[in-house]
């Protein structure tokens, strides 16, 4: 009996989106320059249906940067209250 699960999982696939929620979302990508060579990249506007931990892990691994998930305090809609922030990319 095989108990290991080696199936590929795509973190960019949304999970359980209703017909009403299948709309076009606007993602906001902000690049802020801290000093001569360092920048901070912020991604907002992702719906809460995404798995942010897995998405963050894959982006960090692919682009060799560091990052974290935070609450977006400026979000007006509760469906989009998370942001991803990266440094070193």
Backbone torsions as a table, in degrees:
resi	resn	phi	psi	omega
1	UNK	NA	128.6	-179.4
2	UNK	-94.3	117.4	-178.9
3	UNK	-102.3	-5.9	-179.9
4	UNK	-85.8	142.4	179.7
5	UNK	-114.8	103.8	-178.7
6	UNK	-107.5	27.6	179.3
7	UNK	-76.4	144.5	-179.6
8	UNK	-75.6	136.0	179.0
9	UNK	-121.1	124.9	179.7
10	UNK	-91.5	114.3	-177.8
11	UNK	-71.9	-11.3	-178.1
12	UNK	-88.0	-6.5	177.2
13	UNK	-79.5	127.6	177.4
14	UNK	-71.3	155.2	-176.7
15	UNK	-112.5	127.2	173.0
16	UNK	50.7	61.2	175.7
17	UNK	-97.2	128.1	179.1
18	UNK	-73.0	168.7	177.8
19	UNK	-61.8	-36.1	-179.3
20	UNK	-69.2	-28.6	-177.0
21	UNK	-89.5	-1.8	-180.0
22	UNK	-82.9	70.8	179.7
23	UNK	-115.2	173.0	175.1
24	UNK	-85.8	124.4	-179.9
25	UNK	-100.8	146.3	176.7
26	UNK	-96.9	117.3	175.5
27	UNK	-93.4	138.8	179.3
28	UNK	-112.2	123.8	179.9
29	UNK	-116.8	114.5	-178.7
30	UNK	-112.5	130.3	175.5
31	UNK	-115.7	117.5	-178.1
32	UNK	-114.0	128.0	-179.6
33	UNK	-89.4	121.5	-179.8
34	UNK	-81.7	-50.6	174.7
35	UNK	-147.5	-156.9	-169.7
36	UNK	-55.6	-40.7	-173.7
37	UNK	-123.3	-5.9	-175.2
38	UNK	-105.8	137.3	-179.4
39	UNK	-133.1	155.3	174.1
40	UNK	-117.8	127.4	178.8
41	UNK	-109.9	127.5	-179.1
42	UNK	-120.5	130.1	179.0
43	UNK	-116.3	118.4	179.5
44	UNK	-125.5	165.0	176.7
45	UNK	96.5	5.3	177.0
46	UNK	-78.7	134.6	177.1
47	UNK	-67.4	154.6	-177.1
48	UNK	-71.7	-1.6	179.7
49	UNK	-76.6	-13.1	178.6
50	UNK	-78.7	153.3	173.9
51	UNK	-88.8	98.3	-171.5
52	UNK	-67.9	-35.0	-179.4
53	UNK	-65.2	-44.0	179.9
54	UNK	-69.4	-41.2	178.3
55	UNK	-61.9	-44.2	178.7
56	UNK	-63.3	-43.2	-179.1
57	UNK	-61.6	-43.3	-178.9
58	UNK	-69.6	-38.7	178.7
59	UNK	-67.3	-41.6	179.1
60	UNK	-62.7	-39.8	-179.3
61	UNK	-70.7	-41.2	-176.5
62	UNK	-70.7	-40.4	-174.1
63	UNK	-104.2	7.7	176.0
64	UNK	50.7	56.7	179.6
65	UNK	-136.7	174.5	175.1
66	UNK	-110.4	157.0	-178.4
67	UNK	-169.6	172.9	179.1
68	UNK	-154.1	162.8	175.9
69	UNK	-102.3	133.0	179.7
70	UNK	-135.6	164.8	174.4
71	UNK	-80.0	134.7	178.1
72	UNK	-87.6	105.8	-176.7
73	UNK	-74.6	-17.8	-179.9
74	UNK	-91.2	-2.1	-176.9
75	UNK	-69.5	132.7	179.1
76	UNK	-92.4	-19.6	-178.8
77	UNK	-112.8	132.7	-178.1
78	UNK	-69.3	-14.4	178.8
79	UNK	-76.8	-14.1	-175.9
80	UNK	-128.5	50.1	-172.5
81	UNK	-102.3	20.5	176.8
82	UNK	-120.4	151.1	174.4
83	UNK	-136.9	153.2	175.9
84	UNK	-111.0	132.6	179.9
85	UNK	-127.9	132.4	-175.4
86	UNK	-125.7	146.1	172.0
87	UNK	-131.6	151.4	177.1
88	UNK	85.2	18.8	180.0
89	UNK	-105.9	NA	NA
